Amino acid sequence: MFGAIPNEDKTSVSTRAQSLLEMGHHALLNPWIIDKDPREKRSGNIVLTRETPHMVMISTQVSELELEDFQGKVTQNVVLPNVSWQTYKALLADMGDHRAARLTYDQGILQIKMPSKLHEIINRLLARIVTTLTEELELNVIDLGSTTLDREDLDKGAEPDTCFYIQNANQLQGLDPEIPKDLPPDLVIEVDITSPSTHRIGVYLALGIPEVWCYTKKQGLKIYHLQTDASHRDYVESEFSLAFPKVSAQALNQFLQQRQTQNENTVIRAVRDWIQSN
């Protein structure tokens, strides 16, 4: 396995996980420097990086940041290379469930994301819109929030901003259902204020998640559908949602825009009125 420690036992895995925790914490607290991402030498993309003994990288493009608004207001994104699956799982266990950080693991690359205030406001509003739509359309729904979605056989895992079972919600019974590994969520929400979701989208693709709503500050919300043929799998932008065929990206962006001047409950009432009249 890429980045694995030979014959690593529980003690060495735990030690490695603790080291990564400390390294990630150091990266999130120390001052920024500007450098070039070694993976982007040809294009010369400038990224924000942090100096650590193991070259922790913040893969956020400088052009995407409003630097005057920087302190404490942007999503921080740490990337750590050469991490084994065992260390990733130990790190999840050590960090526990009650935390703000969200982890993505993609074949040895570990990404730690610390969402900003704006990130969470948009994420939670979109989640409320989804649950409101299911109520009005009388659809079953299971909101799994940022539940860890991982597959050891694929060497991939991610914690989305929010994920839902909608079309397949009836297959999951009880308060704490057992979820088959081959039954991914029907819908994932990704909010990217300043941290690109490249690694996470790749994981969702491998897991076979059929629909992703992706919000960026520059482009607003876009809807992506999973498109699969005999030899290829990719996400394709779509005008309408799979889970809610009446709902378009344009309508969702209008609700997000409305939130600029109105409170959240007013926006949700507008969603109810809109779906009832369409």
C-alpha positions, -999 to 999 in steps of 0.1 A, spaced: 0 0 0 12 34 -9 28 51 21 22 21 44 46 14 73 60 -21 69 45 -45 95 31 -16 114 14 -26 146 -13 -8 166 13 11 186 32 24 156 0 33 138 -12 52 168 21 70 171 20 79 134 -16 92 137 -6 113 167 23 127 148 0 137 119 -25 153 143 3 174 158 16 183 123 -18 192 110 -24 213 141 9 231 136 1 238 99 -33 253 108 -19 276 134 14 288 120 17 319 97 12 316 59 40 317 33 36 318 -5 52 291 -25 47 270 -56 30 236 -54 57 210 -65 29 191 -83 22 221 -105 56 231 -117 46 233 -153 16 255 -148 33 275 -121 2 277 -100 8 296 -68 -6 281 -36 -5 289 0 18 266 19 31 261 54 67 252 64 68 219 83 94 191 84 72 171 61 61 197 36 25 202 46 7 220 17 -24 242 17 -37 237 -18 -57 269 -21 -50 292 -50 -40 327 -40 -63 342 -67 -93 326 -49 -87 344 -16 -98 378 -4 -67 385 15 -80 415 34 -107 391 49 -82 364 55 -78 360 93 -101 333 106 -126 337 77 -114 312 51 -116 274 50 -81 260 58 -70 230 39 -39 209 48 -26 181 25 -3 154 39 13 129 16 25 93 22 -2 83 48 -12 46 50 -48 34 53 -41 21 88 -28 55 99 -58 72 83 -82 50 102 -63 55 135 -64 92 129 -102 91 125 -105 71 157 -82 95 177 -100 126 165 -134 112 173 -168 123 160 -171 157 177 -148 179 156 -149 205 130 -121 191 108 -131 169 78 -108 143 64 -104 130 29 -81 101 20 -72 92 -15 -46 65 -20 -20 78 4 -29 115 3 -46 129 34 -65 162 33 -77 179 64 -102 207 60 -112 232 86 -145 249 75 -149 286 79 -180 304 93 -193 313 58 -187 277 46 -209 263 74 -237 289 69 -240 279 32 -237 242 39 -264 242 66 -287 263 45 -284 239 16 -290 210 39 -322 227 52 -333 232 16 -329 195 9 -348 184 40 -375 210 32 -378 197 -4 -382 161 9 -410 172 33 -429 191 6 -425 163 -20 -433 136 6 -400 118 1 -382 98 27 -347 111 37 -318 102 59 -294 130 66 -260 116 75 -243 149 77 -205 146 75 -205 108 81 -172 92 70 -176 74 37 -147 51 30 -138 19 12 -106 0 21 -108 -19 -12 -107 14 -31 -81 30 -7 -103 60 -5 -125 78 20 -141 112 26 -163 132 49 -186 154 28 -200 186 41 -235 169 41 -248 138 25 -283 123 21 -300 90 13 -332 100 -6 -340 75 -34 -325 47 -14 -336 59 21 -362 31 23 -334 5 22 -320 18 55 -341 8 86 -339 19 122 -322 48 141 -287 35 135 -289 15 102 -262 -8 88 -252 7 55 -239 -17 28 -206 -5 15 -219 -7 -21 -248 17 -13 -234 52 -15 -255 83 -5 -278 96 -32 -267 133 -28 -236 150 -15 -232 187 -8 -198 203 -12 -191 239 -3 -158 253 -15 -153 289 -4 -115 287 -8 -105 250 -6 -107 231 -39 -126 198 -36 -105 179 -61 -96 150 -38 -131 147 -25 -147 147 -59 -123 119 -70 -134 99 -39 -171 105 -46 -165 93 -82 -149 61 -70 -177 55 -45 -203 59 -72 -223 88 -56 -248 97 -82 -253 135 -75 -231 163 -61 -242 199 -54 -210 219 -54 -209 256 -43 -180 279 -51 -179 316 -43 -171 325 -79 -195 303 -97 -223 297 -72 -240 263 -70 -237 237 -97 -253 203 -100 -233 173 -111 -246 139 -122 -225 108 -123 -222 95 -158 -210 60 -164 -204 38 -194 -186 6 -200 -151 21 -197 -155 56 -182 -170 73 -152 -172 111 -147 -193 139 -133 -212 160 -158 -229 193 -150 -266 193 -152 -294 219 -151 -317 199 -128 -313 176 -98 -316 138 -99 -331 136 -64 -355 165 -71 -362 166 -109 -382 199 -105 -353 217 -88 -327 235 -110 -293 250 -101 -308 284 -111 -335 281 -85 -311 270 -58 -288 300 -66 -318 323 -63 -325 310 -28 -288 315 -18 -289 350 -32 -320 357 -12 -302 348 20 -279 378 14 -307 401 25 -332 378 44 -329 355 73 -327 317 69 -363 309 80 -376 334 54 -356 316 27 -370 282 38 -405 296 37 -398 308 1 -386 273 -8 -419 258 5 -439 284 -14 -419 278 -46 -422 240 -45 -459 241 -38 -466 263 -68 -444 243 -92 
